Amino acid sequence: MIPPGETIGILGGGQLGRMIAMAAAQLGYRCHVYAPEADSIAADVCAQFTCAAWDDTEAMARFAADCAVVTYEFENVPVGPLASLGDTPLLAHARALETAQDRLNEKRFVTDLGGTPAPFAPVDSAEDLAQAIATIGAPGILKTRRDGYDGKGQWRIMTPEDAANLDLPATPLIYEGFVTFFAEFSVILCRSADGDIRFFDSAHNVHEGGILAISTVPAPAELLEQVPVARDLAARVAGALDYVGVLTLEFFATKDGPVFNEMAPRVHNSGHWTIEGAVTSQFENHVRAICGLPLGSTELAANGVEMRNLIGDEAHDWPTILADPANHLHLYGKAAARPGRKMGHVTRLMLD
């Protein structure tokens, strides 16, 4: 158990790290952010900030020496340099990162555990892509195996002709067949080092332009029928990884049951509603788990909750948002409101 007053290291300087740090401060911890970008919005609320490249092993070692435990706020932290953390524990450990960083490995891992992803095939050449389309069919989506999020690093292929006209990037890819679904949802759990698992309510997620727009709980009844199967898979994933902290799996709800989409070994955008909408937020429970504290209740704190992302210029409408006393506004402190950039979110509790 790591007592309050110690320092938690956070790899990554974005809004998720910011909200982890705010939850940690509430429990009496200090936080130290490590990120390559100088304009870290997580560092704005932390006691210390190391701005250094991921492969700066000396800086990483100095950072680790100041921390009792290290965690991360996004899954694309390079794994190799993490050896410089030395004896400072990394939670969740690097195997979770390695699994989630490669979409092909991730889908094979989940398939081996009994999960059902969309049909997929590795693509390393134009010939591979043509064969994948012939086997899986079109429409489909071509993705980079590594990196890419919120619709980046992805190409929709509606016909074989679309693929023939595509200038493939010189990076490993994966082709996925389209899934016919009626809703998208996520399973967010928190697992302690002794194997205790707490599930948050599964949100009904609506995406716009490849970016999460709205998460709502409780989800519709038809969707909720698929949650037990999805939770069972999520628990198997967490167990196989000996996972500690918050883990998220995203699913498509189909007429044949839940289809696995992707996993995120971290706190998740679709769980932001938990800050006001759950007895214990995903951020606080993540801190509790990595510090060895008892996990808090994940029960709903209201009859229902809606979380809406503020994308780009939508964040400039804060006067209107705050004019409604039922709204809870979270702005991330980002300097520039660019199209497609998550600038904040607003949560509304349904108390009646």
Secondary structure, DSSP 8 states (H G I E B T S, - for coil): ---TTSEEEEE--SHHHHHHHHHHHHTT-EEEEEES-SS-TTGGGSSEEEE--TT-HHHHHHHHHT-SEEEESSTTS-SGGGGGGTTS-BSS-HHHHHHHH-HHHHHHHHHHTT--B--EEEESSHHHHHHHHHHH-SSEEEEESSS--TTTTEEEE-SHHHHHT----SS-EEEEE----SEEEEEEEEE-TT--EEE----EEEEETTEEEEEEES--HHHHTTHHHHHHHHHHHHHHTT--EEEEEEEEEETTEEEEEEEESS--GGGTTHHHHBSS-HHHHHHHHHTT-------BSSSEEEEEEEEGGGGGGHHHHHHSTTEEEEE---S---TT-EEEEEEEEE--
